């Protein structure tokens, strides 16, 4: 019977009495070989990249918190009012009828992500993702304060006292409550949120329930799920295999320079620069070994670069054994930023963003949607006039109140009349208004249907043309 080499690393940490067979390869860095959770306590390497990430992280946290409070022209910079089906970006309000604008915006974001990944790998994951920013620069520092490992990280030498664990939980709860309210403000606005905070939760139960659920979800994520969100739940890491190429910038280990590894000082001229100290693995927030090559779990946080550079300086070796590079550059091939992907993506971004700006700047000052009134499709008056009733939904996109007039253009002899008087809308208001179309029966006799066209005009001269399907006797 042949025997295979037992697995190493976290998969080797399996209970010998377990009925489970040990895995031949590591399944996840956060799992032991028998499926138990392997809790990560990454050490902290305070190198140049960490210093830059810390500055950016706290700037992003300030940005995330203050963004709902910012205004452009009296409107929030971002407001996703799902209940009212209104979505405000950069001072412009979009409605569900704005499908082309939403599609162009989403395409622009999608192509931008593809471009950034093709050029810089998972820069977003390690430097800008809220999960990484809050976990690494808010919640892990809290852990280190209560575990006595502030400034250095790693596993505490002794167990954390129960009182400190309770204190940590309370601090987590306060932070998550604050973040949950900030999250809610993106959907209801800061003004409405401020009013709710002064009232009883029973007066706004749905919003309070959303805030409570978000708080619980954040507590679960940052207390328990943590780095597994990046490795298990987030699809971006899996997409990288199709978005990266061999010229993309990634965090990588120079195998040509580092191998063969050795422990301590070596007089062998063929020995590599890697002294197998394990610092790069100890600081990794996802628990991987960067020396195993490009891995889905790597979020390019550069902690391994800072740790390795520190070791290289101490053993009088050049920095950069682990560094930002590309797979082609490591193999000695020429590296060029100009290639098909880095040329096509900017062209697509420019095209979709230009179309977005064009559609946005030429967007009508009001939207109109035609609905037929329920019931009989038509009626014939004693004076032989055919009447069709419609419901017209008008959405005022301007910043001032507007009145709306209707003029029937076709067919000849048809008239259009607002049943309830001239419609008036407040700024950003949307309502249904009944519209009555009358036409002589003789104009439609024998046909059954007739195409009609009308113009709706606001106070400042903006015009929308609408199509009306007029029905009558055959």
N, C-alpha and C positions, 0 to 999 in steps of 0.2 A: 504493500500500500504506500503510495507516495504521499508525502506531507508537504503542505505549502507553508510559506513564511507567514507567521502570524501578523495581523495588522498592527501598525504602530500608531502612535498619537492617541486622540480621544477615543477612537474605536477599540483600542486595546484595553480600555478601562471597563471591563465587563466582569460581572460577578461570575466566578468560576462555577457556582452552583446553579446558574441560570440555565433553563432549558433551551435558550436561544443560541443559535450558532453565531459566532463572531463574523462580522462583515469583512470581506476581503479588502474593501476600500472604504475610505471615510465617506459617509453619507452626508452628514452636515457637521460643521465644526461645533455646533451647539448641542450635539447629541453624543452620548456614550454609546458603546457598542451594543448595549442591551436596550437602547431606546430612551434611557433616562436623560433628563435635561442636564446639560453641562453648562453651568453658569460661568459667564466670562467676567473677569475683573481685569480689564486691560491696564497695563502700566501707562504712564504718561511720559512722552518724549517731547520736551519743550524746545524744539529746534526752530529753525527759521520758518518752515512751512506752518508749524503749529501757531507761531506768533501771527502770521498772516491770516490764517484761518480764524483765529480768535477775533481779530479786528473785524474781519468780514462778518463773522457769525453774530457778534453783538450789534453790528450795523443792520444786519438783516432782521434780527429780533426787534430792534427799534422800528424798522420799516414795517414789519408785519403788524405791529401793535398800533402804529400811528396811521397806517393807510386808510382804515375806515373813517378816520376823523378828517381826512383831507377833502377839500372841496374845489371844484372847478366850475365857475359860473353858478355857484349856489347849489350844485349837485355833487353827490359823493363821487370820488374818483372810481370807486368800485362799490356796487350794491347789487346783490343777486336776490331780488325780491321775487321769490318763487310763488308766493301766495297771490301776488298781483300780476304775475307773469311779466315783470319788467326787469330788465337787466341793464345796469348802468356801468359803462366803462369810459374812463377819461372824460366824464361830463356828458357823454352821449347815452341816451336811453334807447334800448332795443326791445322789441316785442317779438312774440312767437312768429309773427308774420315776416320777420326779417331773416328768413332762412338763408338767402344768399350772403348776407353780411356775416352771420354766424359761421357759415361754412367756410368763407374766406378767412375769417379770423382763426378758426381751428386748423385750417390747412397751413396758415402762416406759422402758427405755434408748432405744428407737427414737423414741418420742414426745418424750422429753427433747431428743434431738438435733434433731428437727424444730422444737421450740419455741425452742431457743437460736438456731438458724439463722434462723428467721423474725424473731426480735427483733434479734439481733446479728450476722447474717451468719456469716462464717467465723472467729469468735472462737476456736474450738477449734483451727483450723489454725495460726493465727499465735501463739497464746498457750499452748496446752496440749498439742498433739500431741507425742508423744515424738520423732518424726522431726524436727520443727522445734526442739524444746528441745535435743536432743543435737547436732544439726548446727550450730545457730547459737550455742550457748553452751558447747559443749565442743570440737567438732572444728574449726570455723572459727577460734576463738581459737588452737588449736594451729597451724593453718596460718599465721596471722599472726605467731606467735612465730618459726617457722622461716623465714618469708619476709622477716622484717624489717619487717612492716607492722603490728605490734601497736598497737592503739589507733586505727588509722585505716582499715585494710583496703585494698581495691583491689588492682590488679595490681602485683606487685613491679617495681621499676625495672630490676633485673638478674635474670638467671636464678638459681635457687636451687642452691647447690653440692650436689654428689652426696652428700657426707657429711651435709649437713643433710636431704636427702631421705630418706636411710637412717634418720637419727634420727627424723624425722617418722613414718616407717613403723613403727618400733619402738614409739613412743609410741601410735600408733593401735592397734597390736596389743595392747599392754597394756590399753588402755581397752576394746577390744572383747572381750578375754578376760574382763575383770571384768564387763562388761555381759552376756556370754553366760552366765556362772555365775549372775548375778542372774536372768536370764531362766529358766534351768533350775530355780532354786529355787522358782519359781512352780508348777512341775509335780511336783517330787519332795519339796519341803520343805527347809528349811535344815538340819535335823538330819541327814537322809540325805545331803545334799550335802556337809556337813562331814566325814562319814565317808568318802565316796568320794574326797574330795580328799586324804585321807591314805593311800589305797590305790593299787595299780597300776591303770592303765586297763584291763588285761586282766581284772580282776575285775568290772568293770561296763562292758563294751564298748559296749552300746547307749547308755547315758547319755553316755559319753565321745564317741561318734559324734555324738549330738545337739548336745553342746556345741561340738564341732569344726565341724560344719556351720553352726551359728548364728554362730560366730566368723567363718567365711569369708564368710557372707552379710552380716554387719555390715561387715566390711572392704570388701567390694565396694560396699555401699551408700554408706558414708561416704567412701570414697576415690574412687569412680568415678560411681556412679549419682546420688547426692546429690539435688539439687532435682528431678530427673526423676521421682523416686518420687511427688512431689506432682502433677506434670503429666501423667504417663503411666500410672502404676500405680494410684494411689489413686482410687477411684470417687467420693469425697466431692465433689470439685470439679465433677464432672459432674452430681451430684445437686442442686447449689445452684440450678440453673436452675428446678427445680420447687419448691424449698423457700423461695427468696427471693421477695419481692414488692417493689413500689415503695416500701414504707414500712420495709423492713428496713434496719437500720443497717449501712453498708458504708464502706470507705475509698474516697473518691472525690475527684476533681478538680472544682473549681467552674469549669466552662467559661464561665459567664456573667461571672464576675469575671476570669478569667485571659486570655480571648481578646479581641482578637487578640494573639498573642505578639509579643515584640520582643527585640532584643538590647541589653543595657546600658540606659542611661537614655534615656528618650523624652519629648519635649515634646508629643507628640500626646495630647490629652486623651481620645481614644477608645482609646488603647492599653490593653491589659489589664495585670494585675499580673504575669503570667508573663513572666520575662525569658529563657526558653528556655535556662537554665543547664545542664540535664541532670542536676542532682544527684539528682532523684527517681528517675531511671533507673539512675544509677550505684550507688545503694545497694540497689536491689531484688534480693533473693536469688533471684528467679525470672526476672530479666532483662526484665521487661515495662515499658512506659511507661504509668503510671497515667492519663496525659492522654488515652489512647485509650478511656477508659470502662471499665465493668465487664468483667472478663476472667476466664475460668476459671482462669488461672494465678495470679491474685492470691490470696495466703493471708492478707491483712489483717494483716501483721506490723507495720504503721505506720512502717516505716523511711522511707518517702517523706514521711510527715507530719513527722517530726523533721527531715529534710533540708530540706524546703521552709520550715518555720517558721524555721529558722536563716537561710535566705536572706532571707526576708521581714523579719526583724529587722535584718539588715545593710543592706537598701535602704530601711528606714524605712516598711515597708508592714505592714498588719495581718496577723497570723498566721491560718491557717485556709484558705489557698488550696487546700490538700489537707487533708482532715479527715474525721472520722467524720460521716457524714450519711446521708440517704436520697435516692433518686432524686426522690421527690415534693418533699422539702424544697428540693432544688436548683432545682426548677422553680417554686418559690414557693408550692406548695400546703401546706395545713395538715398537720402531722404529728401523728399520734395513736398511742400505744402500744396502745390498745384497738381491736381489729378482730377479724374472724372467727377468723383463725388464732391470735392470741394469747389468745383466749378458749377456743377448742375444745381446743387442745393441753393447757393446764393441767387442764381437766376430764378429758381422757383419761388424763393422767398420774396425777391423783388417783384415778381409778377403778381403773386397773390396779395402782397401788401399794397401794391399800386392799385390793383382792382378794388381792394377793400376801401382805400382812401377815396377812389373815384366814386364808388357806389355810395359811400357815406356822405360825401360832399354834394352829390346830386340827388340825395334822398329827398323824397317829397316832404313838405312841411306837415302833412297829415296823411294818414292811411285810411283807406276805405275798403270795406268788405261787404259784399251783397249777400243777403240771406232772404229766402222766400218765406213769407208769413205762413204759418200752419193753417190748414183748412182748405176751403175751395180755392183752386188755383186762379179762378177768375169769376167775375160776376158781370151781368149785362143789365144796365139801367133801363128804365122805361123809355128813355130818349135814345135808345140804341147805342149807347156808349159803353165800351168794354173797359172794365176796371181790373187792374192787377195790383196787389199789395206786396210790398217788399219791406224787409228790415235792413237798414243800412248802418253798419257799425263804423263810426268815425273815431279815429284816434288822433288827438291834437298833439303834435310833436314840438310845437313852438313854446316859447317861454311866456306867452301872453294869451289872454282869452280870445277866442275866435268865433265868429258867426259863419254859417255855411249856407250858400245859395245853390239851387239846383236849376239847370237849364237842359231841357230835352233837345237833343240834336237830331236824332233819327228814331223812328220813321216820321215822315211828314204827317202833321195832324195830331201827333201825340203830345200830351202835356204831362209834366211831372210836378207834384205838389207835396210838400211836407205836411203830413196829416196833423201834427201837433204844433205847427208853427215853426219858425226858423230855428234850427238847432244852434245851441250855444255850448261851447266847451271851455272849461278852465284849462290852464297849462297842464300838459301831460295827462289830460283826462281822456277817457274812452267810454263811449256810450252807444246804445242802439237807438235809431230813430226810424219811425214808420214813414215810408214813402209810397205815394199812390200814383200809379200811371194810368191815364185814361186815353183811349183811342177809339175812333169810330169802328163799329163792328165790321163795316164794309171793308176796312183796310186789311183785315185778317181772315175774312170769310173764305172758307175753302182751303186754308193753309194749316190752321191749328196752332202754329207758333210763328213768332216774328222776332227778329233780332232788333233790339233797341239799344241806343247809345245816349248817355247823358253825361253832362259835365257838372262837377261839384267844385265850387270856388269859395275860398275863404276871404277874409277882410283885406288881406294884403295882395291878393291876386294870384295866389297859388291855385293850380287847377289839377284835378284828377278826373280822368275819363273812366266811366264804368259801363259794363255791358249788362244789359237786362234782357232776359229771355221772357218775352211777352207771350202768354198763352191765351187761346180763345177757342171758339167753336170751329169745328171743321166743316 
